[in-house]
């Protein structure tokens, strides 16, 4: 008898629970689904809207090349998209909490002050990262696709989020650098780049013959279809740096399109040995050759 009463009581409680759940779902499920659907639409089409707005507001005449403008737009898209996703997630969370139980919203608002104070102490680095990221974008220090050196890491900027700058180095490794820790940045592909190479030749080398040989190599590079629109000033003999214990130190300079210096430098060194052999000019390979790739204007 007692078992039957317990069974009947459990069944009644389950029926009541199912009825309450069905009633709650009938009142709130559609609203929650509508909130989630609205968030999905905003995140999906908001990115496209932002892209269209940026393409119309970022003026082409403010940038030296189309590539520079595209990098700027892509970087802005990355940051604004991250901020939009973060904001949408916060709003959706608040709306769903309010839909589940309005009294929770009252408690949430009441505790917001205390939560804000607690987060203020715990999220100082996060706020610093975010503010630093905003200034990086506003000042146009670097863009997605730029070759940069940050915190001793040389790599290509893959993304700029609200907290970090993501770099991929020459080995393919991905580095996440908090924006707030960035104190010094070297952009190797802003506007234009330069070739700045040091070589050592014997003391008795004919300077004019050497200069003409390097000039011929520069002309060959300009005829290379792979370097079309990448070579601004062909490599040339800029000056003699002076004498060293290994011979005469010379400097070869040139100017390339932004970020193309490594490719041009590689092609230069493919041609130099053959040209020097043909001209009977020796390179002192025992000399500690110095290779600098910079964005400074060659002397």
Secondary structure, 3 states (H helix, E strand, C coil): CHHHHHHHHHHHHHHHHHHHHHHHHHHHHHHHHHHHHHHHHHHHHHHHHHHHHHHHHCCHHHCCCHHHHHHHHHHHHHHHHHHHHHHHHHHHHHHHHHHHCHHHHHHHHHHHHHHHHHHHHHCHHHHHHHHHHHHHHHCCCCCCCCEEEECCEEEEEEEECCCEEEEEECCCCEEEEEHHHCCCEEECCCCEEEEEEEEEECCCCCHHHHHHHHHHHHHHHHCCHHHCCCEEEEEEEEEEEEEECCEEEEEEEEEEECCCHHHHHHHHHHHHHHHHHHCCCCECCCCCCCEEEECCCCC
